[in-house]
Amino acid sequence: MSSSTIATERKGQRKGLGLGLVAWLLGILFFLPIAWMALTSFHSEADAATNPPSFGAALTLDGYREFFGTGGGASPWPALINSTVASLASTLFVLLLALPAAYALSIRRVRKWTDVLFFFLSTKMLPVVAGLLPIYLFAKNTDMLDNIWLLVILYTSMNLPIAVWMMQSFLAEVPVAVIEAARVDGARLPTILARVVAPIALPGIAATALICFIFSWNELLFARVLTGVVAETAPVFLTGFITSQGLFLAKVCAASLVISLPVLAAGFAAQDKLVQGLSLGAVK
């Protein structure tokens, strides 16, 4: 092996080591706020309010006891259940509607399918607050205020455009020959979608479902305006910890960590499908 080849390999190794170090530093940088929030949630309010923060302070579960209502406060379970129902139901409806729509735009393409995709994307350009008043009036006139199914309908309509856009690119990678073979064997469209297209595009579907779930779980504006007590969601419940009496940092951090856990757990469980789905079609 020549000296120039060895020098090139060493240079490549040093470059790879440098890129790996930068990636680790960026990962730690992004993880640091979450770690700080988790540590603060185990401190007392007096220790959490110190500036600079007291990292070596005694640990306690008082913030979590306050969040779960053991001290006489409101229970978070109804809000957590409402967020779970709204997020899961809307995600399921989005997938059921987006899969055939993406099939029509990628495999069995309709006329001017690019214009259709642009229309879907343009709906996300409208500021959410611009549609707040008409939606509120509609909910009031139909007696759907403080109704969890109103949020399911809204979250489905809000996430459907981005889901169709994403799944269109995923389904475009499905081999047409496989679909044609299934059609020759007598399979109808529902069977093709369920048994041929869906298994092949499963990573893309999982990525789309995860993103729709995160968007629905984190949504605050509509949930704040259109719900009260019965359909209150977890983000709305979290805002109740910020009162005129002051900011109870330890309790807010405990509540934020608990409410963030479903999203973090879903992302961790589906991380391989998410990466595979988001990178699908990136390399031809």
RAJOZI-V353013 format. One record per residue. N is the residue number from 0. RES is the residue in three letters. OMEGA is omega in degrees with one decimal (999 if undefined). NEAR is the number of other C-alpha atoms within 8 Angstrom. D_FIRST is the distance of its C-alpha to the first C-alpha in Angstrom with 1 decimal. Layout:
BEGIN
N/RES/OMEGA/NEAR/D_FIRST  N/RES/OMEGA/NEAR/D_FIRST
END
This chain:
BEGIN
0/MET/-176.2/4/0.0  1/SER/-179.9/5/3.8  2/SER/179.7/6/6.7  3/SER/178.2/6/8.4  4/THR/178.3/8/6.6  5/ILE/179.4/9/7.0  6/ALA/178.9/8/10.4  7/THR/179.0/8/11.3  8/GLU/179.1/8/10.9  9/ARG/177.9/8/13.0  10/LYS/177.7/8/15.3  11/GLY/177.8/8/15.9  12/GLN/178.5/8/16.6  13/ARG/178.3/8/19.0  14/LYS/178.0/8/20.6  15/GLY/177.8/8/21.2  16/LEU/178.7/8/22.6  17/GLY/178.3/8/24.9  18/LEU/177.4/8/26.1  19/GLY/178.3/8/26.8  20/LEU/177.8/8/28.7  21/VAL/178.8/8/30.7  22/ALA/178.0/8/31.6  23/TRP/179.7/8/32.8  24/LEU/177.9/8/34.9  25/LEU/177.6/8/36.4  26/GLY/177.7/8/37.2  27/ILE/179.6/8/38.9  28/LEU/178.8/8/40.7  29/PHE/-178.1/8/42.2  30/PHE/-175.0/8/43.0  31/LEU/178.7/8/44.7  32/PRO/179.0/8/48.1  33/ILE/178.3/8/48.4  34/ALA/178.0/8/47.7  35/TRP/178.4/8/50.3  36/MET/179.8/11/52.8  37/ALA/179.8/11/52.4  38/LEU/-180.0/9/52.9  39/THR/-178.7/12/55.9  40/SER/179.4/17/57.5  41/PHE/178.0/13/57.8  42/HIS/172.5/16/59.6  43/SER/-178.6/13/63.2  44/GLU/179.3/10/64.6  45/ALA/179.3/6/65.2  46/ASP/-179.7/10/61.7  47/ALA/-176.6/12/60.2  48/ALA/-178.8/8/62.2  49/THR/179.1/8/61.1  50/ASN/3.0/5/59.2  51/PRO/-175.7/4/56.5  52/PRO/-179.2/8/55.9  53/SER/-176.8/9/56.5  54/PHE/-177.7/5/53.3  55/GLY/-178.5/4/54.7  56/ALA/179.8/7/58.1  57/ALA/-178.7/6/59.6  58/LEU/-179.5/7/58.7  59/THR/178.8/8/61.4  60/LEU/-177.3/9/62.0  61/ASP/-179.8/10/65.0  62/GLY/179.2/17/63.2  63/TYR/176.0/11/62.5  64/ARG/177.7/10/66.1  65/GLU/-178.6/12/67.4  66/PHE/-177.9/13/65.3  67/PHE/171.0/11/66.4  68/GLY/179.4/11/70.0  69/THR/178.2/8/70.8  70/GLY/178.7/6/72.5  71/GLY/179.8/6/74.9  72/GLY/-179.7/9/72.8  73/ALA/179.1/6/72.1  74/SER/179.9/8/69.9  75/PRO/-172.4/11/66.6  76/TRP/176.4/7/66.6  77/PRO/179.1/10/68.6  78/ALA/178.7/12/66.3  79/LEU/178.1/11/63.1  80/ILE/178.3/9/64.6  81/ASN/178.3/13/65.6  82/SER/179.0/11/62.1  83/THR/-179.6/9/60.6  84/VAL/-178.0/8/63.2  85/ALA/-177.2/15/62.7  86/SER/-177.8/15/58.9  87/LEU/-178.6/9/58.5  88/ALA/-179.6/9/61.4  89/SER/177.6/14/60.3  90/THR/177.9/12/56.7  91/LEU/179.2/9/58.0  92/PHE/178.5/9/60.2  93/VAL/-179.5/13/57.5  94/LEU/179.9/11/55.2  95/LEU/-179.7/8/58.1  96/LEU/-174.8/9/58.9  97/ALA/-176.8/12/55.5  98/LEU/177.4/11/54.0  99/PRO/177.9/9/56.5  100/ALA/178.4/9/56.5  101/ALA/176.4/13/52.7  102/TYR/179.7/12/52.9  103/ALA/-177.4/10/55.4  104/LEU/-176.3/11/53.2  105/SER/-175.3/11/49.9  106/ILE/176.5/9/50.6  107/ARG/-167.3/7/54.2  108/ARG/175.6/9/54.2  109/VAL/178.5/7/57.6  110/ARG/178.2/4/58.7  111/LYS/-177.1/6/57.4  112/TRP/176.9/9/55.1  113/THR/176.6/6/53.2  114/ASP/177.9/7/56.6  115/VAL/178.2/8/57.2  116/LEU/178.7/9/53.9  117/PHE/177.3/8/54.7  118/PHE/178.1/8/58.2  119/PHE/-178.8/12/56.7  120/LEU/-178.7/11/54.4  121/SER/178.5/8/57.3  122/THR/178.1/8/59.4  123/LYS/-179.6/10/57.0  124/MET/179.5/6/57.6  125/LEU/176.7/7/61.2  126/PRO/-176.2/7/61.8  127/VAL/-177.2/6/62.8  128/VAL/179.9/7/65.7  129/ALA/179.0/7/67.2  130/GLY/-175.0/8/67.9  131/LEU/-176.9/9/69.2  132/LEU/179.0/8/72.9  133/PRO/178.0/7/73.4  134/ILE/177.5/8/71.6  135/TYR/179.2/11/73.7  136/LEU/177.3/8/76.9  137/PHE/-179.6/8/75.9  138/ALA/179.4/12/75.2  139/LYS/-177.4/9/78.5  140/ASN/178.6/7/80.6  141/THR/178.5/6/79.1  142/ASP/179.7/6/79.5  143/MET/174.9/9/75.8  144/LEU/-178.7/10/75.3  145/ASP/179.4/11/73.8  146/ASN/-175.4/10/72.6  147/ILE/-179.0/11/69.2  148/TRP/171.6/7/69.1  149/LEU/176.9/10/69.5  150/LEU/177.6/11/66.2  151/VAL/179.3/12/64.7  152/ILE/-178.6/9/65.9  153/LEU/-179.0/8/64.7  154/TYR/177.0/12/61.2  155/THR/-179.5/12/60.9  156/SER/-179.7/9/61.8  157/MET/-176.1/8/59.6  158/ASN/-176.5/11/56.4  159/LEU/-179.5/11/57.0  160/PRO/-178.5/12/55.8  161/ILE/177.6/10/52.4  162/ALA/177.8/13/52.1  163/VAL/179.8/13/52.8  164/TRP/-179.0/12/50.3  165/MET/-174.9/10/47.5  166/MET/175.9/14/48.4  167/GLN/179.1/12/48.7  168/SER/178.8/10/45.0  169/PHE/-177.5/13/44.2  170/LEU/177.1/13/46.4  171/ALA/179.4/8/45.1  172/GLU/179.8/8/41.9  173/VAL/179.9/9/44.1  174/PRO/-179.7/6/43.8  175/VAL/-179.0/7/47.1  176/ALA/179.3/6/46.9  177/VAL/179.6/8/47.4  178/ILE/178.3/11/50.4  179/GLU/177.8/8/51.8  180/ALA/177.7/8/51.5  181/ALA/179.1/11/53.4  182/ARG/176.9/10/56.0  183/VAL/178.9/7/56.5  184/ASP/176.6/6/57.0  185/GLY/-179.3/6/59.9  186/ALA/177.1/9/58.4  187/ARG/-174.2/7/60.1  188/LEU/179.1/6/58.7  189/PRO/178.9/6/59.2  190/THR/178.9/9/57.5  191/ILE/-179.6/13/54.6  192/LEU/-173.9/11/54.1  193/ALA/-171.3/9/54.4  194/ARG/-179.0/8/52.6  195/VAL/-174.1/12/50.1  196/VAL/-175.3/12/49.3  197/ALA/178.9/10/49.5  198/PRO/-179.8/8/47.1  199/ILE/-177.7/8/44.4  200/ALA/-176.4/11/44.9  201/LEU/177.1/10/45.5  202/PRO/177.9/11/42.7  203/GLY/177.5/16/44.2  204/ILE/178.3/12/47.7  205/ALA/178.1/12/46.7  206/ALA/178.5/14/45.2  207/THR/-179.7/11/48.4  208/ALA/-179.2/11/50.7  209/LEU/-179.8/12/49.0  210/ILE/178.2/8/49.3  211/CYS/178.2/12/52.9  212/PHE/-179.9/13/53.7  213/ILE/178.8/10/52.4  214/PHE/-178.8/9/54.3  215/SER/-178.0/11/57.5  216/TRP/-175.2/13/57.2  217/ASN/-174.9/7/56.7  218/GLU/-175.2/9/59.4  219/LEU/-169.3/8/62.2  220/LEU/-179.2/7/64.3  221/PHE/179.9/10/66.0  222/ALA/-179.8/12/66.3  223/ARG/-174.7/10/67.9  224/VAL/-169.5/8/70.5  225/LEU/179.6/10/71.3  226/THR/178.1/14/71.4  227/GLY/-178.2/9/73.7  228/VAL/-173.0/6/74.1  229/VAL/-174.0/9/73.7  230/ALA/179.9/11/70.5  231/GLU/-179.8/15/68.9  232/THR/-175.9/13/65.1  233/ALA/177.0/13/62.7  234/PRO/177.1/11/61.7  235/VAL/177.5/11/65.4  236/PHE/-180.0/11/66.2  237/LEU/-179.8/11/63.5  238/THR/178.5/7/65.2  239/GLY/178.7/7/68.4  240/PHE/177.1/10/66.8  241/ILE/-173.6/10/67.0  242/THR/177.6/7/70.7  243/SER/179.4/4/73.0  244/GLN/179.6/4/73.2  245/GLY/179.6/6/69.7  246/LEU/179.0/8/66.0  247/PHE/-166.4/9/65.5  248/LEU/-178.2/11/61.7  249/ALA/-179.8/14/61.0  250/LYS/177.7/15/63.0  251/VAL/178.7/14/61.4  252/CYS/177.3/13/57.9  253/ALA/179.3/16/58.9  254/ALA/-180.0/12/60.3  255/SER/-179.4/9/57.3  256/LEU/-179.5/11/54.9  257/VAL/-178.4/8/57.0  258/ILE/179.1/10/57.4  259/SER/-175.0/8/53.7  260/LEU/179.4/8/52.7  261/PRO/179.4/8/53.4  262/VAL/179.0/10/51.1  263/LEU/179.4/8/48.4  264/ALA/178.9/8/48.8  265/ALA/178.2/9/48.7  266/GLY/179.6/10/45.6  267/PHE/-178.3/7/43.8  268/ALA/-175.7/7/45.0  269/ALA/-174.4/11/44.0  270/GLN/179.5/8/40.8  271/ASP/177.5/7/38.6  272/LYS/-179.8/12/41.0  273/LEU/179.7/14/41.4  274/VAL/179.7/9/37.8  275/GLN/-179.3/10/37.4  276/GLY/-178.6/14/40.6  277/LEU/178.1/8/40.0  278/SER/-178.3/8/36.5  279/LEU/179.7/10/38.0  280/GLY/-179.5/8/37.6  281/ALA/-179.7/5/35.2  282/VAL/179.7/5/32.4  283/LYS/999/3/33.5
END
